[in-house]
Amino acid sequence: MRADKFTRALRLPSVAISGRKKNNNNPLPMFCLMKPSSPRSSFFFPLLVGVLASGLFGLTPLKAITLTGATGRAVEFHLIKEATPKGLTVQLVAEGPVIGVTWEKLDLKALEREQQLIFAAYERAIAGETVELNLASGAMPAAAPASPSQAETPDTAKYPGWLDTKVGKIEFMLQMPASKPRGILLVSLDDFGRSFRYLYGSQDRGKGPWAEFQTKHDFALLSYEVDAGGQGGDPTKIDEFVFADKGSGRALESALGNFATKLKQPELLKLPFAIFGSERTGAAFAYSYLHYKPERILAAVISKGAFYDSAPRPETTKVPVLFIWGEYCKKHELWGSENHAESVLAKASPLKPNWTNGREFRGNSDLNPGMEYFGKQYLLEMIKSRLPEEKSGAVAPAAADGGEAPAGGAATSSDAGALFDEIDRMKGYKGNVETGEMTKITDPATAMGEDETFIPSEGIGNLWKKFVLGELEPPTPGQ
């Protein structure tokens, strides 16, 4: 009778019990929450008759996971095991059977509001994934986030100091800051997809070449490893990995979901991104992901790459982006790509983009400390100006006059999970790439000339001027 009460609470179909013979000739009851359509798509779950008769469903575990049914009634679970394309696999009590609950039996709006980790798994599951959750009663996140060290100890970590997860052929690595994260820095480097090899030596949080993002701004570091073609491959062929809309973008989101579940920190799913992308696959993926999720991107640096195949759009040109390229860089010709920094800046020009032309004076295709320093300082400045600490996690305000909210940046978004301050072009500058001359913008609607570019702030402008004139000297390590 209690099982019937449970099914009514979520408006589940009637319990179907059937028997099949085992070796000991005892019937094994089955609990079906979905009508099977074929042997391959059936969604059956074992349920012992003794459990049905015992009334164990009436027991409420301490701090049980509560899900709201389609009727509005709440039901408590001991374990949420998996999210599948058909629904959740769950346990009602600690020693009970694993049963299934179809998605249509749940209030999905309430799920999004009350159980962010499970809702994120739902979005992945309906796209075809089976997502392992293993969320037990008492384990759902409360106000205080779990410490990263609770998720994976140095003895079990594949890469010391980093969490890792693999989605398809892509392996993602995450290193959390010491305190609650306010954003994620995606480090996307290399010619052939081996970005993490540049970060592997940074085993301690708050140390290494990207430490300032963690210590000053509480950003988590995210990178990846993927086999995107060896040195002997055809340089004109680029791996589909670099195109976020062909699967790698969803793979990154799935990886974040895995990390969020492991850390019991659902806020990871909503944090804004800063992106540093460089070289053939690294820059191409960074550019593509910017166009895949522009509402999540706080700022980006795209450096010395090509295959920038996504067409600029109004929403993507609102994102502040620094394009770094060498004055004498011709690798895009070797790679057979017509879409490189100079060409996409020209295509975006009619949209009055918040993009900055960082042409390196007499620069070639090689990376160097000056361009890396300039790129990092650009991102640090944009994080400081667009994501003030006191506004992190704030809800987007309505327009004071009741009209539309401001739209002058990678604007405030419910997906971003934090308030982006819009880019105020009136506070920006117009820079001449040939002369390094900067003038204050007086009319944000004025189009830039052929050699002119937008510069978001005076601080960035001072670095930009030295960079395009070949006068920027990065500080020596340790300074």
C-alpha positions as CSV (number, residue, x, y, z in Angstrom):
1,M,0.0,0.0,0.0
2,R,2.8,2.4,0.7
3,A,4.3,1.7,-2.7
4,D,1.0,2.7,-4.2
5,K,1.0,5.9,-2.1
6,F,4.5,6.7,-3.5
7,T,3.5,6.2,-7.1
8,R,0.5,8.4,-6.6
9,A,2.7,11.1,-5.2
10,L,4.6,11.5,-8.4
11,R,1.7,10.3,-10.6
12,L,3.6,7.2,-11.6
13,P,1.8,4.5,-13.5
14,S,0.5,1.6,-11.5
15,V,3.1,-0.8,-10.2
16,A,3.5,-3.7,-12.6
17,I,4.7,-6.9,-11.0
18,S,5.7,-9.9,-13.1
19,G,7.7,-12.9,-12.4
20,R,10.6,-14.6,-14.1
21,K,12.3,-17.8,-13.1
22,K,15.8,-17.8,-11.7
23,N,18.0,-20.9,-11.2
24,N,16.4,-21.5,-7.8
25,N,12.9,-21.5,-9.4
26,N,11.9,-18.5,-7.3
27,P,10.1,-15.7,-9.0
28,L,11.9,-12.4,-9.1
29,P,9.4,-9.5,-8.9
30,M,10.0,-6.5,-11.2
31,F,8.9,-2.9,-10.7
32,C,8.3,-1.0,-14.0
33,L,7.8,2.7,-14.0
34,M,7.8,2.9,-17.7
35,K,5.8,0.9,-20.2
36,P,8.4,-1.0,-22.3
37,S,8.4,-0.3,-26.0
38,S,11.1,-2.8,-26.9
39,P,13.6,-5.1,-25.2
40,R,16.4,-2.5,-25.8
41,S,14.4,0.5,-24.6
42,S,12.7,-1.1,-21.6
43,F,13.3,0.6,-18.3
44,F,12.8,-2.1,-15.7
45,F,14.0,-2.0,-12.1
46,P,14.1,-4.9,-9.5
47,L,11.8,-4.5,-6.5
48,L,11.7,-7.3,-3.9
49,V,8.2,-8.3,-2.7
50,G,9.4,-8.1,0.9
51,V,10.2,-4.4,0.4
52,L,6.7,-3.7,-0.9
53,A,5.2,-5.4,2.1
54,S,7.7,-4.1,4.7
55,G,6.6,-0.4,4.7
56,L,10.3,0.7,4.3
57,F,9.0,3.4,2.0
58,G,7.5,5.1,5.0
59,L,10.9,5.6,6.6
60,T,12.4,9.1,6.1
61,P,16.3,9.1,6.0
62,L,18.0,12.0,7.7
63,K,18.5,14.9,5.3
64,A,17.0,13.0,2.4
65,I,17.1,14.3,-1.1
66,T,13.7,15.8,-1.9
67,L,12.3,15.9,-5.4
68,T,9.0,17.5,-6.3
69,G,6.6,15.5,-8.5
70,A,4.5,16.7,-11.4
71,T,1.5,17.1,-9.0
72,G,3.5,19.3,-6.7
73,R,4.0,16.7,-3.9
74,A,7.5,16.2,-2.6
75,V,9.1,12.7,-2.2
76,E,12.3,12.0,-0.3
77,F,15.0,9.7,-1.6
78,H,18.1,8.2,-0.1
79,L,20.1,8.0,-3.3
80,I,20.0,9.6,-6.7
81,K,22.1,7.1,-8.7
82,E,22.0,8.1,-12.4
83,A,20.3,10.4,-14.9
84,T,19.4,8.6,-18.1
85,P,17.6,9.7,-21.2
86,K,14.4,8.2,-19.8
87,G,14.7,9.3,-16.2
88,L,16.4,8.9,-12.8
89,T,17.5,5.8,-11.1
90,V,17.0,6.1,-7.4
91,Q,16.8,4.4,-4.0
92,L,14.1,5.4,-1.5
93,V,15.9,3.9,1.4
94,A,19.5,2.8,2.2
95,E,19.1,-0.9,1.6
96,G,16.2,-0.7,-0.8
97,P,16.1,-1.6,-4.5
98,V,17.1,0.7,-7.3
99,I,14.0,1.9,-9.1
100,G,13.3,4.4,-11.9
101,V,11.4,7.6,-12.1
102,T,10.7,9.1,-15.5
103,W,11.3,12.7,-16.2
104,E,7.6,13.5,-16.9
105,K,6.8,12.4,-13.4
106,L,8.9,15.3,-12.0
107,D,8.3,19.0,-11.8
108,L,11.2,20.2,-14.0
109,K,10.9,23.8,-13.0
110,A,11.1,22.9,-9.4
111,L,14.1,20.6,-10.2
112,E,15.9,23.5,-11.8
113,R,15.2,25.7,-8.9
114,E,15.9,23.3,-6.0
115,Q,18.4,20.7,-7.3
116,Q,20.8,22.3,-9.8
117,L,23.1,19.4,-10.0
118,I,20.3,17.0,-10.9
119,F,18.8,19.5,-13.4
120,A,22.1,19.9,-15.1
121,A,22.3,16.1,-15.4
122,Y,18.7,16.1,-16.8
123,E,19.8,18.5,-19.6
124,R,22.7,16.2,-20.5
125,A,20.6,13.1,-20.2
126,I,17.8,14.2,-22.6
127,A,20.6,14.9,-25.1
128,G,21.6,11.3,-24.9
129,E,24.0,10.9,-22.0
130,T,23.8,8.7,-19.0
131,V,25.2,10.8,-16.1
132,E,26.5,9.1,-13.0
133,L,25.4,11.1,-9.9
134,N,25.5,9.0,-6.8
135,L,24.0,11.7,-4.7
136,A,23.2,10.2,-1.3
137,S,21.0,11.6,1.5
138,G,22.9,14.2,3.5
139,A,25.4,14.8,0.6
140,M,23.6,17.5,-1.2
141,P,25.3,20.9,-1.0
142,A,24.3,23.3,1.7
143,A,25.3,26.9,2.1
144,A,29.0,26.1,2.6
145,P,30.6,24.5,-0.4
146,A,32.6,21.3,0.0
147,S,36.4,21.6,0.0
148,P,38.0,20.5,-3.2
149,S,40.2,18.2,-1.1
150,Q,37.2,16.3,-0.1
151,A,36.5,15.2,-3.6
152,E,39.9,13.7,-4.5
153,T,42.9,13.2,-2.3
154,P,46.5,13.4,-3.5
155,D,46.7,9.7,-3.2
156,T,43.9,9.1,-5.7
157,A,44.4,12.1,-8.1
158,K,45.6,11.2,-11.5
159,Y,47.3,14.5,-11.8
160,P,48.5,15.8,-8.4
161,G,46.7,19.0,-7.5
162,W,44.0,18.6,-10.2
163,L,40.7,17.0,-10.7
164,D,40.1,15.2,-14.0
165,T,37.3,13.7,-16.0
166,K,37.0,12.3,-19.5
167,V,34.1,13.0,-21.9
168,G,34.5,11.1,-25.1
169,K,38.0,11.6,-26.4
170,I,38.6,14.8,-24.4
171,E,40.1,14.7,-20.9
172,F,39.4,17.8,-18.8
173,M,41.4,19.0,-15.7
174,L,40.2,21.5,-13.1
175,Q,42.1,23.1,-10.2
176,M,40.0,25.1,-7.7
177,P,41.0,28.2,-5.9
178,A,41.5,28.2,-2.2
179,S,38.1,29.9,-1.6
180,K,34.7,29.8,-3.2
181,P,35.2,30.2,-7.0
182,R,33.9,33.3,-8.7
183,G,34.7,32.3,-12.2
184,I,36.6,29.8,-14.5
185,L,39.7,30.5,-16.5
186,L,39.8,28.3,-19.6
187,V,43.4,27.8,-20.7
188,S,43.3,26.6,-24.3
189,L,46.8,26.2,-25.7
190,D,48.9,24.2,-28.2
191,D,48.9,23.4,-31.9
192,F,47.5,19.9,-31.5
193,G,45.2,19.9,-28.5
194,R,47.6,19.1,-25.7
195,S,46.8,22.2,-23.6
196,F,47.2,20.7,-20.2
197,R,50.9,19.9,-20.6
198,Y,51.6,23.6,-20.1
199,L,49.9,23.5,-16.7
200,Y,50.7,20.1,-15.4
201,G,53.7,21.4,-13.4
202,S,51.4,23.7,-11.4
203,Q,50.4,21.2,-8.7
204,D,49.8,23.7,-5.9
205,R,46.9,26.0,-6.0
206,G,47.9,29.7,-6.1
207,K,51.3,28.9,-7.6
208,G,52.6,28.9,-11.2
209,P,52.1,31.1,-14.2
210,W,48.3,31.4,-13.7
211,A,48.3,31.9,-9.9
212,E,47.1,35.5,-10.0
213,F,43.8,34.4,-11.4
214,Q,43.3,32.1,-8.4
215,T,44.7,34.2,-5.6
216,K,43.4,37.7,-6.6
217,H,40.1,36.8,-8.3
218,D,39.2,33.3,-7.0
219,F,39.1,31.8,-10.5
220,A,39.3,28.0,-11.0
221,L,41.7,26.8,-13.8
222,L,40.3,24.6,-16.5
223,S,42.3,22.9,-19.3
224,Y,42.2,19.8,-21.4
225,E,44.1,17.1,-23.4
226,V,42.8,15.8,-26.7
227,D,44.5,14.1,-29.6
228,A,43.9,16.6,-32.4
229,G,46.4,15.5,-34.9
230,G,50.1,14.7,-34.8
231,Q,53.1,16.6,-36.2
232,G,53.0,14.5,-39.3
233,G,49.5,15.4,-40.2
234,D,48.2,17.7,-42.9
235,P,48.4,21.2,-41.5
236,T,45.4,22.3,-43.6
237,K,43.2,19.8,-41.8
238,I,41.9,20.8,-38.4
239,D,40.3,18.4,-35.9
240,E,36.6,18.9,-35.4
241,F,37.3,19.3,-31.7
242,V,38.1,23.0,-32.3
243,F,34.5,23.6,-33.3
244,A,32.5,23.9,-30.1
245,D,29.1,23.4,-31.8
246,K,30.2,20.0,-33.1
247,G,30.4,18.4,-29.7
248,S,33.4,19.8,-27.8
249,G,31.3,22.6,-26.3
250,R,28.8,20.1,-24.9
251,A,31.7,17.9,-23.7
252,L,33.1,20.9,-21.8
253,E,29.7,21.4,-20.1
254,S,29.5,17.8,-19.3
255,A,32.9,17.9,-17.7
256,L,31.8,20.8,-15.6
257,G,28.8,18.9,-14.5
258,N,31.0,16.0,-13.5
259,F,33.3,18.3,-11.5
260,A,30.3,20.0,-9.9
261,T,28.8,16.6,-8.8
262,K,32.2,15.4,-7.5
263,L,32.8,18.6,-5.5
264,K,29.1,19.1,-4.5
265,Q,29.3,22.6,-5.9
266,P,26.5,23.3,-8.3
267,E,27.6,26.9,-8.7
268,L,30.3,25.7,-11.0
269,L,27.6,25.2,-13.6
270,K,26.7,28.9,-13.6
271,L,30.1,30.6,-13.3
272,P,31.4,33.0,-16.0
273,F,34.4,32.2,-18.1
274,A,37.5,34.1,-19.0
275,I,39.4,32.5,-21.9
276,F,43.1,32.5,-22.8
277,G,43.5,30.7,-26.2
278,S,46.7,30.4,-28.2
279,E,48.2,28.6,-31.2
280,R,46.5,26.4,-33.8
281,T,43.9,24.3,-32.0
282,G,44.0,26.3,-28.7
283,A,43.1,29.6,-30.3
284,A,40.6,28.0,-32.7
285,F,38.7,26.3,-29.9
286,A,38.8,29.4,-27.7
287,Y,37.3,31.5,-30.6
288,S,34.7,28.9,-31.3
289,Y,33.6,28.5,-27.7
290,L,33.2,32.2,-27.4
291,H,30.7,32.0,-30.2
292,Y,29.1,28.9,-28.7
293,K,28.3,30.4,-25.3
294,P,28.9,34.2,-25.5
295,E,26.6,34.8,-22.6
296,R,29.0,33.0,-20.3
297,I,32.2,34.7,-21.5
298,L,33.4,37.6,-19.4
299,A,36.5,38.3,-21.6
300,A,38.8,36.4,-24.0
301,V,42.3,36.5,-25.4
302,I,42.7,34.9,-28.8
303,S,46.4,34.6,-29.8
304,K,48.3,33.6,-32.9
305,G,46.0,31.1,-34.4
306,A,43.5,30.7,-37.2
307,F,40.4,28.7,-38.2
308,Y,38.2,31.4,-36.7
309,D,35.3,30.1,-38.7
310,S,32.3,31.3,-36.7
311,A,30.9,34.5,-38.2
312,P,30.8,37.4,-35.8
313,R,27.3,38.1,-34.4
314,P,26.0,41.1,-32.3
315,E,26.0,39.0,-29.1
316,T,29.5,37.8,-29.7
317,T,31.0,41.2,-30.6
318,K,29.7,42.5,-27.2
319,V,32.2,40.3,-25.5
320,P,35.6,42.1,-24.9
321,V,38.2,40.1,-26.8
322,L,41.9,40.8,-27.4
323,F,43.2,39.4,-30.7
324,I,47.0,39.0,-30.6
325,W,48.7,38.3,-33.9
326,G,52.1,39.0,-35.4
327,E,52.7,41.7,-38.0
328,Y,54.7,39.2,-40.0
329,C,52.7,36.1,-39.0
330,K,51.8,34.0,-42.0
331,K,51.0,30.6,-40.4
332,H,47.4,30.9,-41.5
333,E,48.6,30.6,-45.1
334,L,50.5,27.4,-44.2
335,W,47.4,26.1,-42.5
336,G,45.1,27.1,-45.4
337,S,42.8,29.2,-43.3
338,E,41.2,32.4,-44.5
339,N,39.8,33.1,-41.1
340,H,42.5,34.6,-38.9
341,A,42.7,37.7,-36.6
342,E,43.1,40.3,-39.3
343,S,40.2,38.9,-41.4
344,V,37.7,38.4,-38.6
345,L,38.4,41.9,-37.2
346,A,37.5,43.3,-40.6
347,K,34.3,41.2,-40.8
348,A,33.3,42.3,-37.3
349,S,34.0,46.0,-37.9
350,P,30.4,47.0,-39.0
351,L,29.1,45.6,-35.7
352,K,31.2,48.0,-33.7
353,P,32.7,45.2,-31.6
354,N,34.3,45.4,-28.2
355,W,37.2,43.6,-29.8
356,T,40.8,44.9,-29.7
357,N,43.4,44.6,-32.4
358,G,46.6,43.6,-30.7
359,R,49.0,43.4,-33.7
360,E,52.4,42.7,-32.4
361,F,55.0,45.1,-33.8
362,R,57.2,43.0,-36.2
363,G,55.8,39.9,-34.6
364,N,56.0,36.5,-36.2
365,S,54.2,33.3,-35.4
366,D,56.2,32.4,-32.3
367,L,55.0,32.8,-28.8
368,N,56.9,35.1,-26.4
369,P,56.7,36.4,-22.9
370,G,55.6,39.9,-24.0
371,M,52.4,38.6,-25.7
372,E,51.6,36.3,-22.8
373,Y,52.1,39.0,-20.3
374,F,49.9,41.4,-22.3
375,G,47.1,38.8,-22.7
376,K,47.1,38.0,-19.0
377,Q,47.0,41.6,-17.9
378,Y,44.1,42.2,-20.3
379,L,42.1,39.4,-18.7
380,L,42.9,40.4,-15.2
381,E,41.9,44.0,-15.9
382,M,38.6,42.8,-17.5
383,I,37.8,40.5,-14.6
384,K,38.4,43.4,-12.1
385,S,36.2,45.8,-14.1
386,R,33.4,43.5,-15.1
387,L,33.1,41.2,-12.1
388,P,33.5,43.3,-9.0
389,E,33.8,41.1,-5.9
390,E,30.8,42.5,-4.1
391,K,28.6,41.7,-7.1
392,S,29.6,38.1,-7.6
393,G,26.6,35.9,-7.8
394,A,24.2,38.8,-7.7
395,V,20.9,38.7,-9.6
396,A,20.6,40.7,-12.7
397,P,18.8,44.0,-11.9
398,A,15.8,45.2,-13.9
399,A,16.2,48.5,-15.8
400,A,15.3,51.4,-13.6
401,D,12.8,52.8,-16.1
402,G,11.1,49.5,-16.5
403,G,12.6,49.0,-19.9
404,E,15.1,46.5,-21.1
405,A,18.1,45.7,-19.0
406,P,21.4,47.1,-20.3
407,A,22.9,45.1,-23.2
408,G,26.3,46.6,-23.6
409,G,28.6,43.6,-22.9
410,A,28.5,39.9,-22.5
411,A,25.5,40.9,-20.6
412,T,23.9,39.7,-17.5
413,S,22.5,36.2,-18.0
414,S,20.8,33.6,-15.9
415,D,23.3,31.1,-17.4
416,A,26.3,33.1,-16.2
417,G,25.3,33.0,-12.6
418,A,27.0,36.3,-11.9
419,L,26.5,40.0,-12.7
420,F,28.5,41.1,-15.6
421,D,29.1,44.9,-15.6
422,E,28.5,46.0,-19.2
423,I,31.2,47.5,-21.3
424,D,30.7,51.2,-21.4
425,R,32.3,52.3,-24.7
426,M,32.2,55.9,-23.5
427,K,34.9,55.0,-21.0
428,G,36.9,53.4,-23.8
429,Y,39.5,54.6,-26.3
430,K,40.1,54.5,-30.0
431,G,43.6,53.3,-30.8
432,N,45.5,53.6,-34.1
433,V,47.5,50.3,-34.7
434,E,50.0,52.0,-36.9
435,T,50.9,55.0,-34.7
436,G,49.9,53.8,-31.2
437,E,47.9,57.0,-30.8
438,M,44.9,56.8,-28.4
439,T,41.9,59.2,-28.2
440,K,39.0,59.1,-25.9
441,I,35.7,57.9,-27.4
442,T,33.1,60.6,-27.4
443,D,30.4,58.9,-29.5
444,P,30.2,55.1,-29.1
445,A,28.2,54.8,-32.3
446,T,31.1,56.2,-34.4
447,A,32.7,53.5,-36.6
448,M,36.4,52.9,-36.4
449,G,38.7,53.7,-39.3
450,E,40.7,51.1,-41.1
451,D,43.7,51.1,-38.7
452,E,41.7,51.9,-35.6
453,T,40.5,49.6,-32.9
454,F,38.5,49.7,-29.7
455,I,40.3,49.8,-26.3
456,P,38.2,49.2,-23.2
457,S,40.2,51.1,-20.6
458,E,43.1,53.5,-20.1
459,G,45.1,50.8,-18.2
460,I,44.8,48.3,-21.1
461,G,45.5,51.1,-23.5
462,N,48.8,51.9,-22.0
463,L,49.9,48.3,-22.4
464,W,48.4,48.1,-25.9
465,K,50.3,51.2,-27.1
466,K,53.6,49.7,-25.9
467,F,52.8,46.3,-27.5
468,V,51.8,47.6,-30.9
469,L,54.9,49.8,-31.0
470,G,57.3,47.1,-29.9
471,E,58.1,48.7,-26.6
472,L,56.4,46.4,-24.1
473,E,58.9,44.8,-21.7
474,P,57.3,42.1,-19.5
475,P,58.6,41.9,-15.9
476,T,61.1,39.2,-15.1
477,P,59.8,36.2,-13.3
478,G,59.4,36.7,-9.6
479,Q,58.8,40.4,-9.9
